[in-house]
Amino acid sequence: MTLLNVSDHSRDFAGMTYVYPVLSRRAGGVSVGINLNPNNACNWHCVYCQVPNLVRGAAPVIDRAQLRQELSGFLTALVEGDYMQQHVPEGLRTIKDIAFSGNGEPTSAGDFADIVSDVLAIRDAAGLTAVPVRLITNGSLVRRRAVQDGLRRLAAGGGEVWFKVDGGRREDIARINGVDLDPASVSRALAKSAELCPTWVQTCMFAWDGEVPSEAALAGYLNTLEVAGLDALEGVLLYGVVRASMQPEAVRVSALDEAGLMLIAERIKEKGLTVRVSP
């Protein structure tokens, strides 16, 4: 009998293409993942990413019928079968969320909005209307009308967005996320996301070559959130690195200790934001 654990988020655990279970530190229990990037393709290249063989690109064409079948069957196994007893440690046998996450940027899927509707309908049919559906995204495609439609549908279904912001200066975004972005564009995308759907900022902080984030880097990060509009945000999900990066930069990335993360959390709280910390 193999048990889920917070250190292993294997997409192959349940033997499906699009659906996989994990024990999520931030969600606090079982998270049912929706992987729209089984091709390991993403438009970003984050240095802490745990996806092996990551390539630049977008999600492939999604077999929606297969996704619906996998999700419906798996939720039935969780709710009515003995899957929890067989694979989830006692005390954690609760479905905390259904999350669009996986091996790349989920909003790059062409049918993203319709897939959101599919997932919400299957959740409701399983009697899990109280379980939130979450989109974990780098937010880079929020400008697309189809993605905005998906966010509206997500909001209507009681869902929320976890929007990645790891840095607030152009050089930090390039170093951490592997993309050349004007911080103002990040702020605009974050503001649009918050306008369309309840949005949390998701931030990974770590040491780079043994150095903790500088004061200038933290100031740039906080400024990016301020420009987006602090009052529009639900808060910040601040976390550190636990699972090893599978990227070439892995040797340069190391975890901050809990005290270091809490110091950063205090800086964010000074702006009036709610902060949840997952070391």
C-alpha positions, -999 to +999 in steps of 0.1 A: +000+000+000+015+033-011+006+064+009+005+100-004+030+124+012+037+161+010+071+155-005+059+136-036+035+152-060+039+126-087+014+132-116+014+094-122+003+083-087-032+072-097-022+061-132-043+087-151-034+113-178-051+144-164-061+137-128-038+130-099-040+133-061-015+150-038-012+159-001-010+196-002+008+216+025-011+248+016-045+232+012-041+211+043-053+177+030-060+159-003-059+181-034-073+166-066-050+179-093-060+186-129-030+184-152-037+201-185+000+200-195+009+163-196+034+173-223+055+190-196+052+223-216+051+257-199+056+293-211+077+300-180+108+283-166+108+287-129+141+277-113+123+258-084+100+238-107+097+201-098+086+191-133+112+169-151+121+174-187+103+208-187+100+224-222+088+257-234+054+256-249+016+253-243-009+227-233-017+201-260-053+195-272-072+181-242-093+150-246-122+165-226-142+132-226-112+114-210-107+142-185-144+140-175-142+103-171-111+103-151-123+131-127-158+116-122-144+081-115-117+094-092-141+115-071-164+085-068-134+064-056-126+091-030-161+096-018-177+061-020-147+037-022-117+029+000-091+050-018-087+073+012-081+044+035-057+028+011-036+058+002-041+087+025-027+089+061-052+089+089-062+125+099-058+138+063-086+120+046-105+151+035-108+165+000-096+201+004-098+212-032-097+204-069-068+223-084-058+232-119-021+228-115+001+201-131+031+203-153+027+237-170+005+268-173-031+255-173-046+285-189-026+278-221-052+250-229-074+260-258-106+248-241-097+262-207-131+279-201-151+249-211-129+226-190-136+248-160-173+243-166-168+205-170-149+203-137-174+224-118-203+202-131-185+170-121-177+183-087-213+193-081-226+159-094-203+142-069-220+161-040-188+181-034-202+216-039-184+229-008-150+218-022-134+248-039-120+246-074-087+265-076-066+277-105-029+278-099-015+301-126+014+323-135-012+348-147+006+355-180-024+348-202-051+366-182-053+392-211-069+365-233-107+367-235-110+330-233-090+329-201-111+357-186-142+338-195-128+308-176-121+330-145-157+343-146-170+307-147-146+298-119-159+327-097-195+317-104-187+282-091-172+295-059-136+290-070-105+311-067-072+319-083-037+314-068-017+338-089+021+334-089+042+364-081+077+356-070+095+388-078+087+424-085+117+437-104+124+428-140+157+412-131+142+391-104+113+379-126+138+369-153+161+351-128+133+332-109+107+326-136+127+327-168+107+353-186+113+390-195+084+409-181+077+445-171+065+444-135+037+468-145+023+441-167+023+416-138+004+442-117-022+447-145-027+410-149-030+405-112-056+433-110-076+418-138-076+384-122-088+399-089-115+418-108-129+386-123-124+360-095-112+359-059-075+359-061-047+350-038-011+358-046+011+327-044+048+334-037+078+312-034+107+326-015+141+309-013+178+315-010+198+320-043+234+310-041+229+310-003+217+346-002+183+355+012+161+379-009+175+414-007+157+444+007+155+458-028+140+426-041+114+426-013+106+462-020+101+455-057+078+426-049+057+446-025+054+474-050+041+451-076+013+440-053+005+476-043+003+487-080-022+459-085-043+471-056-040+455-022-077+459-014-086+437-043-065+408-032-075+380-008-040+378+006-007+360+001+002+323+002+039+324+011+058+292+009+093+278+007+109+250-013+105+215+000+107+192-030+138+193-051+139+214-083+143+194-115+158+223-134+195+230-142+194+259-117+185+235-088+221+238-073+215+275-068+182+272-050+179+264-013+152+266+014+149+295+038+144+285+074+110+291+090+122+322+108+133+337+075+100+331+059+082+346+089+102+378+086+091+381+050+055+374+061+057+402+085+068+426+058+038+416+037+014+419+067+026+455+072+008+463+039-024+451+055-026+418+037-035+384+051-006+360+049-006+322+051+029+307+055+039+271+044+076+266+052 
